[in-house]
Amino acid sequence: MRTGNSDRRAVVTGGAGAIGSALVRALLAAEVPVTVVDNLSSGRRENLAAVEEAPGFRFLRGDLLRPEEIRPAFAGATEIWHLAANPDIRRGTVDPKLDLEQGILGTFHVLEEARRAGVARIHFSSSSVVYGRPDRFPTPEEYGPLLPQSQYAAGKLGAEGLISAFCHCYGLKATLFRFANIIGPGMSHGILFDLLKKLERDPRNLEVLGDGRQKKSYLFTDDCVRGMLLAAEKDPGPVGIYNLGSSDQITALEIAEKVVRALGGTARIALTGGERGWVGDVPVQFLATEKIRALGWSPRFTSAEAVDRTLPILRAELGI
């Protein structure tokens, strides 16, 4: 079946994840055929249930560390949206090899398959954590030096470096997206997910890691995807870098209070203390977004509104 974008063929790695599945839906809505590549280690096939029968949709279960499994997806592709990675910063501190393999080596295999197949464009989901602990807020894309605080951050920064090298050596064009905290349907980790699961286990007490003053920006998934699509369309390359975040911040304690109120308002909040929630955590994050806004993008929701919008969705998905 021919579509309005019949000259485009997209591959989305990690397309069964929360952000990836929202991106897949947006691409298919724009009549771009999509092949999802996912090993389902953290992504869920049910996140794609709404598009399983959509024209132009294909799913390939494959591991980025086994190039022979993913190679068929790249034939005829014109653009790669590379979102597959370890999604949990804390897991990388427990298993230091995880982000080396899933972040850097996985990205290398995606780039090599793209190069072999003659794919022209690659779009990558990086993270605000590549900035380390900046001393400038809001933090702009040109901030440096970049000194990662976790293996996850190092994996994202290493992947950015590989993508830049492939662009300059082999003629690819790339857009790199440095995300704030992205929240919305289909989440399987993060502060909202963790707090709801804790309250499910113990409705009377809610442990919050750190001193509760950790202050970050939260962006709703659909707003994030809109920004990605716009920058990918507008940026000329060879390598464009864009922060994506909301225009404000919210503290961990404020989020915990919202979660408690949503579940009846009876739980006692207990702070574990310390400025960081865990080893590798960045306690304050706030991204400058003038660059993406200059293209015509702006988030529809503040950080607090994104949390309020996500809470009932996540409660329903978790059955809490």
N, C-alpha and C positions, 0 to 999 in steps of 0.2 A: 504494500500500500504506500503510495507516494504521499508525502506530507509537505506542509508549508516550508519546512526546513530540510528538504530532501538532500541538500548538499552537505548537511552536518550529520555526524555520527559520533555520539558521546560515549565514553567509558567512564563509569563512576566507581572507583575503588572505595570499599567501605560503604557502599550504597544501602546496606541494610541497617545502618546506624541511624541515630536520631536526626542528625544534620543531613547525612547522605540521603536518607529516604525522602526528606523534604525537598532536597535538591532534585532528586529523580522525578518527583511529582511535578515540580516546576518546569523541568526540561521537557517532559512528556506533554505538559499542557501547552508548551510552545511548539509542539509537534516536532521535537528533536528526538530521533530514535536513541535509545539508551541501552547499553549493556552494563549491568551491575556485576562487579567482581567482589566477592566477599567470602571469607572462610567461616563466617558466623560464629567466631570466637567471642565476640561481644555484640555484634549486630544481631537483629532478630528478623527472620523472614516475615513475621506478621506485620512488621513496619511497612512492608511492600504490598500488603494484601489488596489495597485499593487499586493497584496498577498492574497486578499480575496478568490480567487479560487485556491490557491496553495495547493498541497498535504500536509497534516499534520497541516494545519492552522485551528484554532478554536477561536472564539471570544465569551467571556462571559461578558455581562454587569453586573457589580456588585460593591457594595460599601464595602470597606475594613472594615468599621465600622459595617457592618452587616454580620457576619461570615457565616450565613446560605446561603447568596447569592453567596459567593465565594467558599464555600466548595467543590462543584463538580469539580472545576478546579484542585484540588490537588490530586485527586485519580490517582494513577499510575505515578505521576510526579517524576522525579529524580533530578531536579534542579529548583530553584526559582530565578528569576531575579527581584528584588524588586525595582522598580523605581517610583511607585505611591507616590505622596506627593503634598502638596501645592508647586507650582513652583515659587511663587513670594514672595520674602523677604518682600516687603513693605506691602503686604496684612496681613502678620502675626503681624505687629505692630499695624495695625488698629483693627484686631480681634485677641487678644492674645490667644484665645482658639484654633485657627485654626491649628497651628503647633503641639499643644498637641494632638489633635484628629487625624489629617491626618499624622503627623510624627511619634509620639510615640505610640498612641493607634492602629493606622492602622498597624504599624510594629508588634506590639504584636500579633494582630489577624493573620497576615501572618505567624509569627513564630509558633503560636499555631496550626494552620491548617497544617503547614509543619511537626510539631512534631507528630501530630495525624496520618498523612498520611505516616510517615516514610520516608520523603524526606531527602536526604543525604547532599545536598549542597544548600547554599543560597548566592546570590551575591547582594550587596546593593549599590545604588548610593547615596553616601554621598556628602560632599562639602568641599571646602577649607575654608568656613566660620567657621568651627568648631575650627580653630586655633585662632579665635578672631582677635586681632591686634598684630601679632607676631613682635618680634624685631630681627628676624633672617631671612635673605633672601639670596638665595631661602630657603623656609621653608621645612624641612624634615619631614617625617612621625613620627619621634620620638619626635618632638617638644612638649613642654609642659611648664607650665600647660595650658590646653585648657579652655579658658574663652570666651564663646560665646557673641557676641555683639547684637544678635537679637533672637527673638522667633524661627525664621526659623533655625538659627544655633543651638539653644538649642534642637530643635526637631531632627535635624540630629545627634547631639552628643548623645542624649538620645536613639535614635534608634540604634546607634552603640553599646552602652552599653548593650541594651537588646539582640542584636544579639550575642555579646560576651558571655553573660551569658547563653543563650540557647546552644551555642556551647559547653561550658564547662560543662554544666549540663546534656545535652541530646545527646551529640555526633554528633551534626551537624558540618559541616565545612563551613567557610564563607570567602569571599573576600569582602573587603570594599573599595570602590573607592571614593577618595576625589577629586572632579572635580574642575578645574578652570572654567572659563566662557565658556560654550559649545555653539557653534553657528553653524547654518546650516539650511537645509530645515525644514519646518513645525513649525517654532518658533511662539509662541503666547505671548511672553514677552521678557524682556531684553532691553539693550540699543539700539540695531539696530532697533528692532521692535518699541520702543517708539519714537525714533527720526524720523523714516519714517512716523509714524502716525501723529506726530506733524507737519511735513512739508506738509503732505496731507491737514491738516486743515488750515495751514497758510504758503503758499510757500515763503513768504517774510521774515519770522522770525523763528529762531530755538532756543528755550530755551534749555540750557544744565544745568542740576542740578549740583551744586557744583562749584568749581573754575576751572574745566576742567583738573586739574592735577592728578585726580584719575588715577592710573596706574595699569593695570591688564593684565593677560595672557588670551588669547582667543584660543580655540582649536576647530577645525572643527569636526562636529559630527562623520563622518566616522573614523577619527583618534581616537577619544574617544572610539568608539565601538571596534576597533581593539585592543586597549589596554586592554579593559575589557575582551574580549574573550581570549587573550593571558594569562593574569594573572589568570583567572579562570582555565585555563588548566594547568598552571605550578605550582601554589601555593599549597603546601601540606596541609595547614591548621595547627591547627584548625581555626585560624583567621589571615588572611593576609590583610595588609593595604597598599594601593597604591595611591600615588598622580598621577593625570593625567592632564597635562597641556603642553603648548608650551614652547619653550626655550627662550622666550623673552616677553616683555610687550608692551602695547600701551596705550596712554592716552585717556581719554574721549574726550578731545578737538580734538585730531587727528582723532578719529572716527567720530566726528561731521563734521569735514572738509571733510572727505571722503564721507559722506552722502550728504552734500551740493553739492560737485562736481558731484556726481552721478545724481543729480536732476537738473543740469544746472548751478550750481555755483552762484546763485544770492541771496540766503537767507543770512540774517544777523544773526550771532551767538551771543546769549546773555547768559552770565553766571550768575547764581543766587547767587554764592558766597558760601564760606564755604568749608572746606576740605572734607566733606561728601556730597554725593548726596541726602541722605535721612537718617532718623533715622534708625540705624542698619546697614548702609552701612560700608564696610571695604574699605578705600580709596586706599590702596596699597596691592596687592596680587601677589605673585610670588612663585610657588611651585618648590621644588627640585624633579626631576624625575629620579634620578639615579637608584632607585630600579626597576622601571618598564623597564627602558632602559637596565638594566642588563639581562632582559629576552629576549631581542632582539627587543624591540619596540622603535620607534621614530616617532614623528609627521612629516607629509609630508609638512605642511605649518607653517609659522611663524604666529604670531598674526595678523599682517597687512594683510598677504595673506589670512588668514581665513576670515577676514572682507571683503576683496575684493571679495572673492569667494561667500560669503553669500549674499552680497548686491543685485546683480541682481536676485538671486533666490527668496529672500524675496520680492523684488519689484514686481516680476511677481505674486507671491502668493497673495499679497495684492492688486494687480491691480493698482499700483501707477506708 
